[in-house]
Amino acid sequence: MQNQQPTSPTKEIEIGALNGWLMLTVNFCLLFFGIFLVASAIYQAATGQGAFSLARMLAGAGLQALAIVLLIGHFTLQPNQARVLILFGAYKGTVRKSGFHWANPFYSRRTKISLRAHNFNSDKLKVNDKRGNPIEYSEIDADIVPVVHVRVANVLSELAPSDIQIVAVEIEGKWINSELSMSLG
């Protein structure tokens, strides 16, 4: 039996990915040069200007395959978004700069994360239900315990019954019909 050490938390390593537009140009050049090599090998053999060049044909096909694989490495990041670069399960770094980027195409594909704050501090937020009736939504404080109208609570309890809890609360002497507690698990 192996003695397993507890793992320490990984520190974030912010790295910069290559410019996506530059790599897109390189990828297309590789692709078109590969197509040119294959076409010239076929043309040369068809017109009788020389023997069929298997090496040129294989080099062209290899460049095309390489270009297609490299095209997979392109990704975009919006503001307040980051991409975690994971290569075969090992953390390699994080790209935080928004824009069009290129990184190793073998990095994990589903590693975009949002950097936005997932709470907001506002007095009231007005939304409309399906019939167009205005519904006011507010938060009690920074503990993110939203107080909503009973209609909103009913809709949310139908959409996600296992993720919310509805509790009647009293605020400033008035009974509010529902308090929504969301579990973010």
Secondary structure as the mmCIF struct_conf table of DSSP 4:
data_model
#
loop_
_struct_conf.conf_type_id
_struct_conf.id
_struct_conf.beg_label_comp_id
_struct_conf.beg_label_asym_id
_struct_conf.beg_label_seq_id
_struct_conf.end_label_comp_id
_struct_conf.end_label_asym_id
_struct_conf.end_label_seq_id
HELX_LH_PP_P HELX_LH_PP_P1 GLN A 4 GLU A 12
STRN STRN1 GLU A 14 GLU A 14
HELX_LH_PP_P HELX_LH_PP_P2 ALA A 17 ALA A 17
STRN STRN2 LEU A 18 ASN A 19
HELX_RH_AL_P HELX_RH_AL_P1 GLY A 20 THR A 47
TURN_TY1_P TURN_TY1_P1 GLY A 48 GLY A 48
BEND BEND1 GLN A 49 GLY A 50
HELX_RH_AL_P HELX_RH_AL_P2 LEU A 54 LEU A 71
TURN_TY1_P TURN_TY1_P2 ILE A 72 GLY A 73
STRN STRN3 HIS A 74 LEU A 77
TURN_TY1_P TURN_TY1_P3 PRO A 79 ASN A 80
STRN STRN4 GLN A 81 LEU A 87
TURN_TY1_P TURN_TY1_P4 PHE A 88 GLY A 89
STRN STRN5 ALA A 90 VAL A 95
BEND BEND2 LYS A 97 LYS A 97
STRN STRN6 GLY A 99 TRP A 102
TURN_TY1_P TURN_TY1_P5 PRO A 105 PHE A 106
STRN STRN7 TYR A 107 TYR A 107
BEND BEND3 ARG A 109 ARG A 110
STRN STRN8 LYS A 112 SER A 114
BEND BEND4 ARG A 116 ARG A 116
BEND BEND5 HIS A 118 HIS A 118
BEND BEND6 ASP A 123 ASP A 123
STRN STRN9 LEU A 125 ASN A 128
TURN_TY1_P TURN_TY1_P6 LYS A 130 ARG A 131
STRN STRN10 PRO A 134 GLU A 139
BEND BEND7 ILE A 140 ASP A 141
TURN_TY1_P TURN_TY1_P7 ALA A 142 ASP A 143
STRN STRN11 PRO A 146 VAL A 148
HELX_RH_AL_P HELX_RH_AL_P3 VAL A 150 LEU A 159
TURN_TY1_P TURN_TY1_P8 PRO A 161 ASP A 163
STRN STRN12 ILE A 164 ILE A 171
TURN_TY1_P TURN_TY1_P9 GLU A 172 GLY A 173
STRN STRN13 LYS A 174 MET A 182
#
